[in-house]
Amino acid sequence: MTDKIARFFEEQRPQTPCLVVDLDVVEANYHDLEEALPDAKIFYAVKANPAPEILGLLTRLGSAFDTASVPEIQMVLAAGCAPERISYGNTIKKEADIRRAFELGVRLFAFDSEAELEKIARAAPGARVFCRILTSGEGAEWPLSRKFGCDLAMARELLLKAKGMNVVPYGVSFHVGSQQKDLMQWDHAIFQVAQLFRELEVLGVDLGMINLGGGFPTRYRTDVPETTAYGQAIFESLRTHFGNRLPEAIVEPGRSMVGNAGIIESEVVLVSRKSANDVKRWVYLDIGKFSGLAETMDEAIQYPIQVMGDDGEGDSEAVVLAGPTCDSADVLYERAEYKLPMDLKAGDRVRIHATGAYTTTYSAVCFNGFAPLQQICI
Ligand SMILES: *Cc1c(COP(=O)(O)O)cnc(C)c1O
């Protein structure tokens, strides 16, 4: 919790639910990663939090951006970033959107299939392309495997094919899964990419870039390794597998750039039991799965929750936490153990920590008439 955010909530008492993001924390996160991986170029994954203040700050700090759609590209351009610093990293794009991105000046595109490569060659002639390979997603709390990437044999074939097309085969990317706590997952992937580089070199394709993706964690309820540990592990893997012919490296942090910079304040709407002898109280908040906390799906991401005015002295007991909508899927935590004070009641305020990433963008526009999650950057 930053003092700045605490002061803001106390002085302004914003309508809940409300996310407040401390831009100083985003800046510190950027510098931490820059120091941990001095030779890698940072492409912030815009989807984690596209607030104009965040995009503007990162543009000034020299960041580049990983985008997934034309509107995301336009948001980054509006923040003052040059199109040369934008990558269109989604492997699933409409051809018209590729053409639009190309017109806007974007020259770096991802693919993981032949049909997508053909679209890029038609709509973005001369652009640099990189192929995304599959990873297992093992060790990640929010895996991104299966849906993205192709196997190594297909990547080799497609990059070779790209050489004969109107694009520049430029590199290989992967994503080890979001909130990845196992440092060795990068090593497996880097080993595979290095092998691919060598095989393609023999075939006359010289790749220049390795895209190490995102996956760097935010601290939720349990400790995570330091950023420097990730930096060291990745640098050692690059050295081991590429020797001293290190390619240009890119990282695409989303969660680790903004997660710990934000705190949501929410209000308790109801505390109840389902029967007189129900062992667990149900606590309904004014925020739920459909108003920003989508990553509680399968209880994957477990945010630290603090009850305001609770000094920790009184009794507390396990609760089920749920959102305010009329959808029974809108339960946040039932299996995960959350203990809240016995005297908790409607109207009490709770703070949901480390919610700067993947919250505002997941908030429904008007499900059940609830407004989208409000965000204030300070
Ligand atoms: C979502 C995404 C990221 C960001 O991942 P984090 O785990 O939040 O760091 C990076 N690259 C791509 C291609 C993505 O889709």
The ligand as an SDF file (V2000), in Angstrom:
LIG
                    3D

 15 15  0  0  0  0  0  0  0  0999 V2000
   -0.9320  -10.6390  -22.1860 C   0  0  0  0  0  0  0  0  0  0  0  0
    0.3420  -10.6660  -22.9260 C   0  0  0  0  0  0  0  0  0  0  0  0
    1.5150  -10.2170  -22.3090 C   0  0  0  0  0  0  0  0  0  0  0  0
    1.5690   -9.7650  -20.8640 C   0  0  0  0  0  0  0  0  0  0  0  0
    1.6390  -10.8320  -19.9950 O   0  0  0  0  0  0  0  0  0  0  0  0
    1.8700  -10.6400  -18.4320 P   0  0  0  0  0  0  0  0  0  0  0  0
    1.8720  -12.0120  -17.8930 O   0  0  0  0  0  0  0  0  0  0  0  0
    0.7860   -9.7950  -17.9070 O   0  0  0  0  0  0  0  0  0  0  0  0
    3.1980   -9.9790  -18.2610 O   0  0  0  0  0  0  0  0  0  0  0  0
    2.6620  -10.2190  -23.0640 C   0  0  0  0  0  0  0  0  0  0  0  0
    2.6840  -10.6300  -24.3480 N   0  0  0  0  0  0  0  0  0  0  0  0
    1.5760  -11.0660  -24.9660 C   0  0  0  0  0  0  0  0  0  0  0  0
    1.6540  -11.4930  -26.3880 C   0  0  0  0  0  0  0  0  0  0  0  0
    0.3730  -11.1030  -24.2830 C   0  0  0  0  0  0  0  0  0  0  0  0
   -0.7240  -11.5610  -24.8920 O   0  0  0  0  0  0  0  0  0  0  0  0
  1  2  1  0
  2  3  1  0
  2 14  2  0
  3  4  1  0
  3 10  2  0
  4  5  1  0
  5  6  1  0
  6  7  2  0
  6  8  1  0
  6  9  1  0
 10 11  1  0
 11 12  2  0
 12 13  1  0
 12 14  1  0
 14 15  1  0
M  END
$$$$
